[in-house]
Amino acid sequence: MKKIIIGVLVIIEMFSLYMMYQSNENKNLNEVNIKEKEINKNTFAIYWDENSTGEYTEYKEDGWPNDGYTLDLSNTKCMSEKGSELDNNIIKYNSSNNSLTLTSKNTAYCTLYFYLPENREYEYTGNYQIFKAPKEGNYKIELWGASGGGAYYNYSDVYYGDDVYEGVGEYIKGGKGAYTKGIIHLNKNNKLYIYVGEMGNDYSSVPYVEGIYIRPVGGYNGGGSGGQAYQISGGGGGATDVRLNISNTGNWDDFDSLKSRIMVAGAGGGTSNWRSTVSGGNAGGLTGENGILNKDANPHQLATGGTQTSGGISGHKHNNDDDPTDGAFGKGGDSQYSHGGGGGSGYYGGGGGSYIHGGVSSGAGGSSYISGYTGCIAIDSTSTENNVIPKEGCDVNLPDLECSKHYSGKVFTETEMKAGNEEMPTHNGDGYMTGNEGNGYAKITFVN
């Protein structure tokens, strides 16, 4: 394990940060943030064990430690100006944006230990997170997509118009997220960008305001919005994926970033409720599960799951601004504004649900993708935001391993893909579960 030792004298003063070797002033600022390139290199020394030999050499590069490092709080020490040891809870390190926050009203002298971990686990944060390979080798990557938002059975019977009643009945969960796994070879310092999906919002996230109904939004990383009528539907879940770049904006929906995805675990669709409640469609392996109808109705009302080459089709359209939307590359479709569940995100997202003549469709699930998994269809390198096309010569009727390989050349081996209705490993690896509920998750483990 590579470690960096940083000797830092941190002086906290009203809305300013000064770093020097001596100070006798008492400081008042409660919190400061030290970010990359904001530190004067001449005010501290950095040493690191580059080859894991136990011998530390001077760190020659300017600025803060590079992306991918994490702080070892068990070894980090901070001392007060009077020489007494301070509690480590004054140190807050955010590995997703490589920033350090120190909370102290007085001067703190800190020695900080950073290292490049071989193994990493990622929870939902609402932003991308970075893995930087500490050495050349093979790494196992596992992803779990998020589930869709839920709703209460018969909620509309007890929550109608401006009246609110107690006792809302059984909670019906949204469609569950998928699981993907593979082994990939990385060179030292290769970077991967991890986007962990958020569970779709449900009624509990949009509290009642008299006369106002707010539709639950889809989960971070592409979930479609649910319908707003009586707050009884769920937004689609967000996919979890691995990308090769974050483009210029860093936004999850930047096309050049989406285009660089080499593994995607699809997300579940949002639940719908109109007098009866149906769960959202589960995330798929190669194809997401369709949404579910709450009564017998025409098939065209049904939202369909995302595939390897296209987004799912939405529920019934009314030819007005209230219409639901189809799923798309990296995004679930929105429901009809007033009814229906949001589509789950994925490689391609599921369609948004809709309503007609008492029939309501929940949101459909998104599809999954692994570069190197037979049956997957990679996009062509010439694809643009307005024209996403499959790899030349490939379609869903040609399950060819070569068709699955991303144009970057990054390919996984020993792949595995599980839909949201299938058995998959738990996050901690100590058992199995059927589909992933809640937010997404990701793990990277050094193999050899």
C-alpha positions in Angstrom: 0.0 0.0 0.0 1.4 3.3 -1.0 1.4 6.0 1.6 2.1 9.7 1.5 3.2 11.5 4.6 2.3 15.2 4.6 3.5 17.4 7.5 1.1 20.4 7.5 0.8 23.4 9.8 -2.8 24.6 9.3 -3.7 28.0 10.7 -7.4 28.9 10.6 -8.3 32.6 10.5 -11.5 34.5 9.5 -12.3 33.3 6.0 -8.6 32.8 5.1 -6.1 29.9 5.3 -2.4 30.5 6.0 0.2 27.8 6.2 3.5 28.5 7.9 5.8 26.9 10.5 5.1 29.3 13.4 2.1 31.1 14.8 0.8 32.3 18.1 -2.5 33.8 17.1 -5.8 32.4 18.2 -8.2 31.7 15.3 -11.9 32.0 15.0 -13.0 30.4 11.7 -14.9 27.1 12.3 -14.2 25.5 9.0 -11.8 25.8 6.1 -11.4 23.8 2.9 -8.0 22.9 1.5 -8.2 22.0 -2.2 -5.8 21.0 -4.9 -3.3 23.8 -5.9 -4.4 26.1 -3.1 -1.5 25.1 -0.9 2.0 26.8 -1.0 4.4 24.0 -1.7 7.1 25.7 0.3 5.2 25.5 3.6 5.3 21.7 4.0 7.2 18.5 3.1 5.7 15.5 1.4 7.1 12.0 1.5 5.7 8.8 0.0 6.4 5.1 -0.2 6.1 4.8 -3.9 7.2 1.1 -4.2 5.8 -0.1 -0.9 9.3 -0.8 0.5 8.9 1.0 3.7 11.4 3.7 2.5 9.9 7.1 2.1 11.2 9.5 -0.6 10.4 13.1 -1.2 7.2 13.7 -3.2 8.4 16.0 -6.0 5.1 17.0 -7.7 3.4 20.3 -6.8 -0.1 20.6 -5.3 -2.3 18.3 -3.4 -2.1 14.5 -3.8 -3.4 13.2 -7.1 -6.9 11.9 -7.7 -7.7 8.5 -6.3 -5.9 8.8 -2.9 -7.7 8.4 0.3 -6.9 9.5 3.9 -5.9 7.0 6.5 -7.5 8.5 9.6 -6.2 5.7 11.8 -2.6 7.0 11.5 -3.4 10.7 11.0 -2.4 12.9 14.0 -3.3 16.5 14.8 -1.8 18.5 17.7 -3.0 21.8 19.3 -0.7 24.8 19.6 -0.1 23.8 23.2 1.1 20.3 22.2 -2.0 18.2 23.2 -3.4 15.7 20.7 -6.7 16.7 19.0 -9.5 14.3 18.1 -9.4 13.2 14.5 -13.1 14.2 14.1 -11.8 17.7 13.2 -10.6 16.2 9.8 -13.1 15.6 7.0 -11.7 14.1 3.8 -13.8 13.8 0.6 -12.1 11.4 -1.8 -14.7 12.1 -4.5 -13.3 15.6 -5.1 -10.0 15.2 -3.3 -10.6 17.9 -0.7 -9.8 18.2 3.0 -11.8 20.1 5.6 -10.4 20.9 9.0 -12.8 22.1 11.7 -11.1 23.8 14.6 -11.3 27.2 16.3 -7.6 27.2 17.0 -4.3 26.4 15.3 -3.9 22.7 14.4 -0.6 21.0 13.5 -1.4 17.9 11.4 0.6 15.0 9.9 -1.6 13.4 7.3 -1.3 9.9 5.8 -2.7 9.4 2.3 -2.6 6.1 0.3 -3.8 4.7 -3.0 -6.1 1.8 -2.0 -6.1 -1.4 -4.0 -9.8 -2.0 -3.1 -12.6 0.6 -3.0 -16.3 0.6 -2.2 -18.6 3.4 -3.5 -22.0 4.5 -2.1 -24.3 7.1 -3.6 -23.0 10.6 -3.3 -24.7 12.6 -6.0 -21.5 13.0 -7.9 -18.8 11.0 -9.8 -16.1 9.3 -7.7 -12.6 8.4 -8.9 -10.6 5.2 -8.8 -7.0 5.4 -9.7 -5.1 2.1 -10.0 -2.3 2.0 -7.5 -0.4 -0.6 -9.6 -0.7 -2.7 -12.8 -2.9 -5.7 -12.5 -6.4 -7.2 -12.8 -9.3 -5.7 -10.9 -12.8 -7.1 -10.3 -15.5 -4.5 -10.7 -19.0 -5.0 -9.3 -22.0 -2.7 -9.8 -25.5 -2.6 -8.4 -28.2 -0.4 -10.0 -30.7 1.5 -7.9 -34.3 0.6 -7.4 -37.3 2.7 -8.5 -39.4 4.7 -6.0 -42.4 3.1 -4.4 -46.0 4.1 -3.5 -48.7 3.0 -1.1 -51.5 0.6 -2.1 -54.9 2.4 -2.3 -53.2 5.7 -1.3 -55.5 7.6 -3.6 -58.6 6.4 -1.7 -57.4 8.0 1.5 -55.5 11.0 0.1 -57.8 12.8 -2.3 -58.0 16.4 -3.3 -57.1 18.7 -0.4 -58.1 16.2 2.2 -55.5 14.1 4.1 -56.4 11.0 6.0 -54.4 8.7 8.2 -53.6 5.1 7.4 -52.2 4.7 3.9 -52.0 0.9 3.6 -49.2 -1.3 2.2 -46.1 0.2 0.7 -45.3 -1.2 -2.8 -41.6 -1.0 -3.7 -40.3 0.0 -7.0 -38.6 -2.3 -9.5 -35.2 -3.6 -8.3 -31.7 -2.8 -9.7 -29.5 -5.1 -11.7 -25.9 -6.5 -11.0 -22.9 -6.6 -13.3 -19.4 -7.9 -12.7 -16.2 -8.4 -14.7 -12.4 -8.5 -14.5 -10.4 -5.8 -16.3 -6.7 -5.2 -16.6 -5.5 -1.7 -15.6 -2.1 -0.1 -15.8 -0.7 1.9 -12.9 -2.4 5.3 -12.5 -5.3 4.4 -14.9 -8.4 6.3 -13.8 -12.0 5.1 -13.8 -15.0 7.4 -13.0 -17.7 5.8 -10.9 -21.3 7.1 -11.0 -23.5 5.4 -8.4 -27.3 5.6 -9.0 -29.8 7.0 -6.5 -33.1 5.3 -5.7 -36.1 7.0 -7.4 -38.0 9.4 -5.2 -41.4 8.4 -3.8 -44.3 10.0 -2.0 -42.3 10.4 1.3 -39.8 12.7 -0.5 -42.5 15.2 -1.7 -44.6 16.1 1.4 -48.1 17.3 0.9 -48.7 21.0 0.4 -52.4 22.0 0.3 -53.6 22.3 -3.2 -50.2 21.4 -4.7 -49.0 18.1 -6.0 -45.3 17.6 -6.7 -44.1 14.8 -8.9 -41.3 12.6 -7.4 -38.1 13.0 -9.4 -36.0 10.2 -10.8 -32.9 9.0 -9.0 -29.5 10.6 -9.8 -27.8 9.2 -12.9 -30.8 9.0 -15.2 -34.0 8.0 -13.5 -37.2 9.3 -15.0 -39.7 11.4 -13.1 -43.0 9.9 -11.6 -46.5 11.3 -12.0 -47.7 14.0 -9.6 -51.4 13.1 -9.1 -52.0 12.6 -5.4 -48.3 11.9 -4.9 -48.8 8.2 -5.4 -46.1 7.2 -7.9 -42.4 6.7 -7.8 -39.5 8.1 -9.9 -37.3 5.7 -11.8 -34.0 4.6 -10.2 -30.5 5.7 -11.4 -28.1 3.4 -13.0 -24.6 2.7 -11.7 -21.8 2.8 -14.2 -18.1 3.0 -14.9 -16.7 5.6 -17.4 -13.4 6.4 -18.9 -13.9 10.2 -18.9 -16.0 12.9 -17.3 -15.8 15.3 -20.2 -15.6 19.0 -19.5 -18.7 19.6 -17.5 -18.6 16.6 -15.1 -22.4 16.4 -15.4 -23.8 12.9 -15.3 -25.7 13.4 -18.6 -22.8 14.9 -20.6 -23.0 12.8 -23.8 -19.2 12.3 -24.3 -19.1 11.0 -20.7 -22.1 8.6 -21.2 -20.5 7.5 -24.4 -17.4 6.3 -22.5 -19.3 3.9 -20.2 -17.8 0.4 -20.3 -20.1 -1.2 -17.7 -23.6 -0.3 -16.6 -25.9 -1.9 -14.0 -29.5 -0.9 -14.9 -32.1 0.5 -12.5 -35.7 -0.3 -11.7 -38.7 1.6 -12.7 -41.0 3.6 -10.4 -44.2 2.2 -8.9 -47.7 3.5 -10.0 -50.9 3.7 -8.0 -54.4 4.5 -9.2 -57.0 2.7 -6.9 -54.6 -0.3 -7.0 -50.8 -0.4 -7.0 -48.2 -2.1 -9.2 -44.5 -2.2 -8.8 -42.1 -0.7 -11.3 -40.4 -3.0 -13.9 -37.2 -4.5 -12.7 -33.9 -3.6 -14.3 -32.8 -6.0 -16.9 -29.8 -7.8 -18.0 -29.8 -7.3 -21.7 -33.3 -6.0 -21.7 -35.2 -4.2 -18.9 -38.5 -5.5 -17.6 -41.7 -3.9 -18.9 -43.8 -1.7 -16.6 -46.9 -3.3 -15.1 -50.6 -2.4 -15.7 -52.9 -2.1 -12.8 -55.8 -3.5 -14.7 -56.6 -5.1 -18.0 -56.0 -2.5 -20.7 -54.7 -2.1 -24.2 -51.1 -3.2 -24.7 -50.1 0.3 -26.0 -50.5 1.6 -22.5 -47.6 -0.5 -21.3 -44.2 1.1 -20.8 -41.4 -1.2 -22.2 -37.9 -1.9 -20.9 -34.7 -0.5 -22.4 -32.8 -2.8 -24.8 -29.2 -2.9 -26.1 -29.9 -0.5 -29.0 -32.8 1.7 -27.9 -34.8 3.2 -25.0 -38.0 1.7 -23.9 -41.3 2.9 -25.3 -43.5 5.0 -22.9 -47.1 4.3 -21.9 -50.0 5.7 -23.8 -49.5 9.2 -25.3 -52.3 11.7 -25.3 -50.7 14.0 -27.9 -50.3 16.9 -25.6 -47.7 18.4 -23.2 -48.8 15.9 -20.5 -47.4 13.0 -22.5 -44.9 10.5 -21.0 -41.5 10.1 -22.7 -39.6 7.2 -24.0 -36.4 6.0 -22.5 -33.1 7.0 -24.1 -29.4 6.4 -24.1 -28.5 6.6 -20.3 -31.9 7.9 -19.2 -35.3 6.6 -18.1 -38.4 8.2 -19.6 -40.6 10.5 -17.5 -44.1 9.4 -16.7 -47.2 11.2 -17.8 -47.2 14.4 -15.8 -50.2 13.4 -13.8 -49.9 9.6 -13.6 -47.5 6.7 -13.9 -44.1 5.7 -12.7 -40.8 7.0 -14.0 -38.6 4.8 -16.2 -35.4 3.3 -14.7 -32.1 4.4 -16.1 -29.6 2.0 -17.7 -27.5 1.5 -20.7 -30.7 2.5 -22.4 -33.5 3.6 -20.0 -37.0 2.2 -19.6 -40.1 4.0 -20.8 -42.2 6.2 -18.5 -45.6 5.1 -17.4 -49.0 6.6 -18.3 -52.7 6.6 -17.7 -55.9 6.1 -19.7 -59.4 5.0 -18.8 -58.4 3.9 -15.3 -55.4 1.9 -16.5 -52.0 3.0 -15.2 -48.6 1.7 -16.2 -45.6 1.7 -13.8 -42.2 2.7 -15.2 -40.1 0.1 -17.0 -36.6 -1.0 -16.1 -33.4 0.0 -17.8 -31.0 -2.4 -19.5 -27.4 -3.3 -18.4 -24.2 -3.4 -20.4 -20.7 -4.9 -20.1 -17.9 -4.5 -22.6 -17.0 -8.2 -23.2 -20.4 -9.8 -22.4 -22.0 -11.7 -25.2 -25.3 -10.3 -26.3 -24.4 -6.7 -25.4 -24.2 -4.2 -28.3 -21.6 -1.5 -28.0 -22.3 1.9 -29.6 -20.2 3.0 -32.5 -17.4 5.5 -31.9 -19.0 7.9 -34.4 -22.2 8.2 -32.3 -23.4 11.7 -31.4 -26.0 12.9 -28.9 -28.6 13.2 -31.6 -27.6 10.0 -33.4 -26.6 7.1 -31.2 -25.9 4.0 -33.4 -24.8 0.5 -32.7 -21.3 -0.8 -33.6 -21.1 -1.3 -37.3 -22.5 -4.7 -38.4 -24.0 -5.4 -35.0 -27.7 -5.7 -33.9 -29.7 -7.6 -31.3 -30.1 -10.5 -33.7 -26.4 -11.1 -33.8 -25.2 -12.1 -30.3 -21.5 -11.8 -31.1 -18.8 -11.2 -28.4 -17.0 -8.7 -30.7 -20.2 -6.6 -30.9 -20.1 -6.1 -27.2 -16.6 -4.6 -27.0 -16.4 -0.9 -26.3 -14.6 1.2 -29.0 -11.9 2.2 -26.4 -10.6 -1.4 -26.4 -11.3 -1.7 -22.6 -12.9 -5.2 -22.2 -13.9 -7.3 -19.2 -13.4 -11.0 -18.8 -15.2 -13.4 -16.4 -18.4 -11.3 -16.8 -21.7 -11.8 -15.0 -25.0 -10.0 -15.4 -28.1 -10.4 -13.2 -31.5 -8.7 -13.8 -33.4 -7.2 -10.9 -35.6 -10.3 -10.4 -32.6 -12.6 -10.2 -30.3 -13.7 -7.3 -27.1 -11.7 -7.0 -24.4 -11.1 -4.4 -25.0 -8.7 -1.5 -22.9 -5.6 -1.3 -20.6 -7.0 1.5 -20.3 -10.4 -0.3 -21.5 -12.5 2.6 -24.7 -13.8 0.9 -27.2 -13.4 -1.9 -30.3 -11.3 -2.5 -33.0 -11.0 -5.2 -32.4 -7.7 -6.9 -30.9 -4.6 -5.4 -33.2 -2.4 -3.3 -32.4 1.3 -2.4 -29.5 3.2 -3.8 -26.9 1.7 -6.1 -23.4 0.5 -5.0 -20.0 -0.3 -6.6 -16.9 -2.2 -5.6 -13.5 -2.5 -7.1 -11.2 -5.3 -5.8 -7.6 -6.0 -6.8 -7.3 -9.6 -8.0 -3.7 -10.2 -9.1 
